[in-house]
């Protein structure tokens, strides 16, 4: 069939007072310190319509900036029309170095048979529930199973920016397992976990226009997975289309049981940009036997010619 796309590709409508408010949007989102990928939300796919409550822009309290947003939607393009709910917080301490930090809790819920009554309000409140299963089951009816069938992910990051040297270091850690208790988390912290770390350096060779950096993300199956009786890894639920929308993943695009290394070095000033980049991905590191390997080279060139921007 011919491809047809119509309507507003990206639109946002917010009602706010002093940039704290609510509204609707179908714009892309990005959470995390990376520029190539993220554990929970990137612009890899088209934006999905959602309700937003929170800050429109950063709120400053002396030398601290804060952003917090609550996201809720029903993913009508996915089988079963499940709900997506997220609570996202980030902050910046304007010091030397500048310290950025953040935390997000995300749920895909509903859309499949379950032993419990589940409503839109239940889905909307999921990010505010207790963290550990032992705490949650105290409020469950006796006929409910202890482990709910939803897909839960949580990720936090810390980033350090040294403005005088132009260096930025960051790490992001995440888990998608419903942990039983603190003892479970301490004993096998890598189970169903993922991470990203990297750096960017601006002003290489004492020239403001030269910069470079790298990012590495690991979503591969953990060593301790074999002790838990269930072979789960990041974004492993096929009932939720492996956390994808319009056929593309909305978070780390390399997918389950994978890793991804990205390196770039380039030149950027007001009139000219030249950025070569190298990308190495492995898919099915543990489950593939052998894994699928992807090698990619990209070249980003932008310049201004007689007031025309050419990309």
C-alpha positions in Angstrom: 0.0 0.0 0.0 1.2 3.6 -0.5 2.6 5.2 2.7 0.4 8.0 4.0 1.2 10.2 6.9 -1.0 13.2 7.9 -1.7 15.4 10.9 0.7 17.3 13.2 4.0 15.5 13.3 5.1 17.3 16.5 2.8 19.5 18.6 2.6 20.6 22.2 -0.2 22.4 24.1 0.5 23.3 27.7 -1.5 25.4 30.3 0.9 26.6 32.9 1.6 29.1 35.6 5.2 30.2 36.0 6.1 27.3 33.7 4.6 24.6 35.9 1.5 23.1 34.4 -0.1 20.3 32.3 -0.9 19.6 28.7 -0.8 17.2 25.8 2.0 16.5 23.3 3.2 14.1 20.6 6.7 15.4 20.5 9.8 13.3 20.8 11.4 13.0 24.2 15.0 12.3 25.3 16.0 11.3 28.9 19.6 10.9 30.0 23.0 12.4 29.4 24.0 10.6 26.2 23.8 11.9 22.7 23.8 8.6 20.8 21.5 6.5 23.0 19.7 6.3 26.3 18.3 3.5 28.5 14.7 4.8 28.8 13.7 7.3 26.2 15.2 8.6 22.9 13.9 10.1 19.7 14.6 6.9 17.8 10.9 6.5 16.9 8.1 8.9 16.2 6.7 10.7 19.2 3.5 9.2 20.7 0.6 11.3 22.0 0.8 11.7 25.8 -0.4 13.7 28.8 2.3 15.7 30.6 2.2 17.3 34.1 5.2 19.1 35.5 7.8 21.7 34.7 7.8 23.3 31.2 11.4 24.6 31.7 13.9 24.3 34.5 13.0 25.8 37.8 16.0 27.5 39.6 16.5 27.6 43.4 19.7 29.6 43.9 22.4 27.4 42.3 20.2 24.3 41.8 17.9 23.7 38.7 15.1 21.1 38.8 12.9 19.5 36.2 10.2 17.0 37.0 7.6 15.5 34.6 4.8 12.9 34.8 3.9 11.2 31.5 0.9 9.1 30.8 -0.6 7.6 27.6 -2.3 4.6 26.0 -0.3 3.1 23.2 -3.1 2.5 20.7 -0.7 1.3 18.0 0.4 -1.6 20.1 -1.4 -4.9 20.5 -3.8 -4.8 23.5 -3.6 -1.0 23.7 -1.4 -1.0 26.9 -0.7 2.0 29.1 2.7 3.8 29.3 3.4 5.7 32.6 6.6 7.5 33.6 7.9 9.8 36.3 11.1 11.7 35.3 13.2 13.9 37.5 16.4 15.7 36.8 18.5 18.3 38.6 21.6 20.4 38.0 24.0 21.9 40.6 25.6 24.9 39.1 29.1 24.6 40.7 32.6 23.7 39.5 32.2 21.1 38.2 28.6 21.3 37.1 26.8 18.2 38.5 23.7 16.9 36.7 21.7 13.9 38.0 18.4 12.3 37.2 16.0 9.4 37.8 13.2 7.9 35.8 10.7 5.2 36.6 8.7 3.8 33.6 5.9 1.2 33.2 4.1 -0.5 30.3 1.0 -2.1 31.8 -2.4 -3.6 30.9 -3.3 -5.1 27.5 -3.0 -8.7 28.5 -4.9 -11.3 30.7 -4.2 -11.0 34.4 -5.6 -12.3 37.7 -6.4 -8.9 39.0 -8.8 -6.0 38.3 -6.8 -3.3 36.5 -8.1 0.1 35.5 -6.7 3.2 33.8 -6.3 4.8 37.3 -4.2 1.8 38.4 -2.0 2.3 35.4 -1.7 6.0 36.1 -0.5 5.5 39.7 2.1 2.8 39.0 5.3 5.0 39.3 4.2 6.0 42.8 3.9 2.4 44.2 6.5 0.8 46.4 9.8 -0.3 44.9 10.1 -3.9 46.3 7.7 -6.8 45.9 7.8 -7.7 49.6 6.4 -4.2 50.3 3.7 -4.2 47.6 2.2 -7.6 48.3 1.2 -6.5 51.7 -1.7 -4.6 50.0 -2.5 -7.3 47.5 -5.6 -9.6 47.8 -4.7 -13.2 48.5 -5.7 -14.4 45.0 -3.2 -12.1 43.3 0.2 -13.4 42.3 3.1 -11.6 43.9 4.8 -10.6 40.7 2.7 -8.3 38.4 3.1 -9.0 34.7 3.9 -5.4 33.7 7.2 -4.2 32.2 9.0 -1.9 34.7 12.2 0.0 34.1 14.1 2.4 36.3 17.3 4.3 35.4 19.4 7.0 37.1 22.4 9.0 35.8 25.1 11.3 37.1 27.1 13.7 34.8 30.1 15.9 35.6 30.9 18.9 33.4 34.2 20.8 33.9 33.6 24.0 32.0 37.2 25.3 32.1 38.6 22.2 30.5 35.5 21.4 28.3 35.3 17.8 29.7 32.0 16.0 30.4 31.9 12.6 32.1 28.7 10.6 32.6 27.2 7.3 33.7 23.7 5.9 33.5 22.5 2.8 35.3 19.2 1.0 35.0 17.3 -2.2 35.9 14.0 -3.7 34.6 13.5 -6.4 37.2 10.8 -6.3 40.0 13.2 -6.8 42.9 12.0 -8.8 45.9 13.7 -6.8 48.6 17.0 -5.0 49.4 18.8 -8.4 50.0 17.8 -9.4 46.5 19.2 -6.2 45.0 22.4 -6.4 47.0 23.1 -10.1 46.2 22.7 -9.8 42.4 22.7 -6.1 41.4 23.6 -6.9 37.8 20.5 -9.0 37.1 18.4 -7.5 34.3 20.6 -4.4 34.5 21.9 -2.0 31.9 24.4 0.8 31.8 25.9 3.6 29.7 29.1 5.5 30.3 31.0 7.9 28.2 32.7 11.3 27.8 32.8 14.3 25.6 35.7 16.8 25.3 35.3 20.2 23.8 38.3 22.4 22.9 40.7 19.7 21.8 44.2 20.8 20.7 43.5 24.1 22.4 41.0 25.0 19.7 37.4 25.7 20.7 36.0 24.2 17.5 37.5 20.7 17.9 35.7 18.1 20.0 35.3 14.4 20.4 34.0 11.6 22.6 32.6 8.1 23.0 29.6 6.3 24.5 29.3 2.6 25.4 26.0 1.0 26.3 25.5 -2.6 27.6 22.2 -4.3 27.6 23.5 -7.9 27.5 22.2 -10.7 29.7 23.8 -10.7 33.1 26.0 -13.4 34.5 23.6 -14.0 37.5 20.6 -14.5 35.2 21.3 -18.3 35.1 20.8 -18.5 38.9 17.3 -17.0 38.8 15.5 -19.5 36.7 14.3 -16.9 34.2 16.3 -15.7 31.1 15.2 -12.1 31.1 17.1 -9.1 29.8 16.5 -5.5 29.0 13.4 -4.9 26.9 12.6 -8.6 26.7 8.8 -8.6 26.8 7.4 -9.6 23.4 3.8 -8.9 24.6 4.8 -5.2 24.6 6.7 -5.4 21.3 10.0 -5.0 23.0 9.3 -1.4 24.0 8.8 -0.2 20.4 6.4 2.2 18.7 5.8 2.5 15.0 8.3 -0.4 14.6 11.2 1.3 16.3 12.4 1.2 19.9 11.8 4.3 21.9 14.9 3.7 24.1 18.2 2.1 23.4 17.9 1.2 19.8 20.3 -1.8 19.8 17.7 -3.8 21.7 17.7 -6.8 24.1 21.0 -8.6 24.8 23.2 -6.2 23.0 25.9 -3.6 23.4 26.7 -0.5 21.4 30.0 1.5 21.1 30.0 5.0 19.5 33.0 7.1 18.8 33.1 10.6 17.2 35.6 13.4 16.5 35.0 16.5 14.6 35.0 20.3 14.1 32.2 22.7 14.7 32.1 26.5 14.6 29.5 29.1 13.5 29.8 28.4 9.8 31.2 24.9 9.4 30.5 21.4 10.9 32.4 18.2 10.0 31.8 15.2 12.4 32.9 11.7 11.4 31.5 9.0 13.7 32.1 5.2 14.1 29.4 2.8 15.5 29.9 -0.9 16.5 26.9 -2.9 17.7 26.4 -6.5 18.7 22.9 -8.1 18.9 22.2 -11.3 20.7 25.5 -11.4 22.6 24.5 -14.4 24.8 21.4 -15.6 23.0 22.6 -15.3 19.4 25.4 -17.8 19.4 27.1 -16.2 17.6 25.9 -12.6 17.9 24.9 -10.4 14.9 27.5 -7.6 14.4 26.8 -4.2 12.9 29.5 -1.7 11.9 28.5 1.7 10.8 30.3 4.9 9.7 28.5 8.2 9.7 29.5 11.6 8.4 27.7 14.8 9.5 28.5 17.8 7.4 26.8 21.2 7.8 27.8 24.6 6.4 26.4 28.0 5.5 26.5 29.2 1.9 25.1 32.7 1.0 22.7 32.5 4.0 21.6 29.0 3.1 22.1 26.2 5.7 23.1 23.0 4.0 23.1 19.8 6.0 
